[in-house]
């Protein structure tokens, strides 16, 4: 395992903003991780674990070591007449796992196609899209305790999933490193989810009335590619803000002035479309030196080239203030700010 000192972090994040780490190393197994955690070269340095770097914005250099999770592997660890249990290493590219599952006729992940990042980040964020979240198919995960190197298994209840939330973003932050995740996926016949977003419209345009999981995944991929920039071409981290949940009274107050407000029933009230709020506040397509708001999806902030993390954070702060002034709703960043 090579330890790189004064490492350039731009290749390891999708925003591609300038930042360096005092040290950087990659691990591809639990044993390699244990070695790094006890390395005398890295002793006393703050640790930061990265997967695909698709949900982080560096606003400064990292004063410690960045540890890249590259644990590979996809395998079947259980099966019955209706389901298959699929275990994936935390370093597997998320979209690769989705394609792997769809190609084999395993259902449950197809709505989550083309989400950037690695498998290890999926339960941390409880990633979701088009009416589906990770918790819907999650079986368990294995994680290493940073304090003593032991391996611990977490079931769904122990992960405490919420909207873009989990135990690993709160109480478990900096205490565990996710090693692998196991999903319980369905065999045919599948229950497909097509009512959220534009999936049904996309399927109708394709002349599909009885969609398979492959049809759904291909529709989702087409929709995402039409709306979202490719991080390989334009620096971004996908959705920068969470969709806020408001009370019925707040929704009605907004609806009085904006009858077309986009809202969905949610636990505790209604979930508003953050992209709609940002667009109506006048930010869609906004551009300033080096960065801006995407012209097709206002939920996405982009690095056009030359922007710093501080530039993007300042832009996000201006958007938060503007949306609160327009609608009385405070947006929360989904991206981790460092």
Secondary structure, 3 states (H helix, E strand, C coil): CCCEEEEECHHHCCCCCCCEEEEEEEECCHHHHHHHHCCCCCCCCCEEEECCCCCEECCCCEEEEEEEECCCCEEEEEECCCEEEEEEECCCEHHHHHHHHHHCCCECCHHHCCCCCEHHHHHHHCCEECCEEHHHCEEEEEEEECCCCCEEEEEHHHHCCECCECHHHCCCCCCEEEEEEEEEEECCCCCCCCCCCCHHHHHHHCCCCCCCHHHHHHHHHHHHHHHCCCCCCCEEEEECECCCEECHHHHHHHHHHCCCCCEEEECCEEEECHHHHHHHCCCCCCEECCEEECCCCCCEEEECCCCCHHHHHHHHHHHHHHHHHHHCCCCCECCEEC
